[in-house]
Amino acid sequence: MRRRPAPSGHDMTCRQAVALVTDYLDGALTGEQAALFRAHLAECPHCTEHLAQIQATVAAVGYVGAEDLDPPAWADLIDLYRRWRAGT
């Protein structure tokens, strides 16, 4: 994973790009964020592949909203996310 700016000088790392994939697909990025994201993709085949994998997953599985989950499943996902964020 690239940790420094790309040769073109844009300021997005792979870690930042991966964190923005969902917002990008949801159309929730600002114009500037979307432009930086697309600039990163233009130079990074790994992040481009990651985006393609997420798009394929969404196409295969569809959308699941929080309201579609029963309370135990919701609690399990929240716990999993918290453990992931904590690095455990």
C-alpha positions in Angstrom: 0.0 0.0 0.0 1.3 3.4 -0.9 1.9 5.7 2.1 3.2 8.8 0.4 1.7 11.0 -2.3 1.6 9.7 -5.8 4.2 11.0 -8.3 1.6 13.4 -9.7 1.6 15.1 -6.3 -2.0 14.4 -5.4 -2.4 13.9 -1.6 -4.4 10.6 -1.3 -2.9 7.4 0.0 -4.3 4.0 -0.5 -5.5 3.8 3.0 -7.4 7.0 2.5 -8.8 5.8 -0.8 -10.0 2.6 0.7 -11.8 4.5 3.5 -13.7 6.6 0.9 -14.9 3.7 -1.4 -18.4 3.5 0.2 -18.9 7.2 0.2 -17.7 7.4 -3.4 -20.2 4.7 -4.5 -23.0 6.4 -2.5 -22.2 9.8 -4.2 -21.5 11.3 -0.8 -18.0 12.8 -1.5 -17.6 16.5 -2.2 -16.5 17.4 -5.7 -12.9 17.9 -4.5 -12.8 14.6 -2.6 -14.2 12.7 -5.6 -11.6 14.3 -7.9 -8.8 13.3 -5.6 -10.3 9.8 -5.3 -10.5 9.4 -9.1 -6.9 10.8 -9.5 -5.7 8.2 -7.1 -7.5 5.5 -9.0 -6.0 6.6 -12.2 -2.5 5.8 -10.8 -3.2 2.9 -8.5 -4.2 -0.4 -10.0 -4.6 -1.9 -6.5 -7.3 0.6 -5.4 -8.9 0.3 -8.8 -9.2 -3.4 -8.3 -10.5 -2.9 -4.7 -13.2 -0.6 -6.0 -14.2 -3.1 -8.7 -14.4 -5.9 -6.1 -16.7 -3.8 -3.9 -18.9 -2.9 -6.9 -19.1 -6.6 -7.8 -20.1 -7.5 -4.2 -22.8 -4.8 -4.2 -24.1 -6.1 -7.5 -24.2 -9.7 -6.3 -25.6 -9.1 -2.8 -27.5 -5.9 -3.2 -28.0 -3.3 -0.5 -28.6 -4.2 3.2 -29.6 -1.3 5.4 -29.5 -1.1 9.1 -33.3 -1.4 9.2 -33.0 -4.8 7.4 -31.0 -6.3 10.3 -32.4 -7.8 13.4 -31.1 -6.5 16.7 -28.7 -9.4 17.4 -27.1 -9.1 13.9 -26.8 -5.4 14.3 -25.1 -5.8 17.7 -22.7 -8.4 16.2 -21.7 -6.0 13.4 -21.1 -3.1 15.8 -19.0 -5.4 18.0 -17.0 -6.6 15.0 -16.4 -3.1 13.8 -15.3 -1.9 17.2 -12.8 -4.7 17.5 -11.5 -4.0 14.0 -11.0 -0.3 14.8 -9.2 -1.3 18.0 -6.9 -3.6 16.1 -7.9 -6.8 17.8 
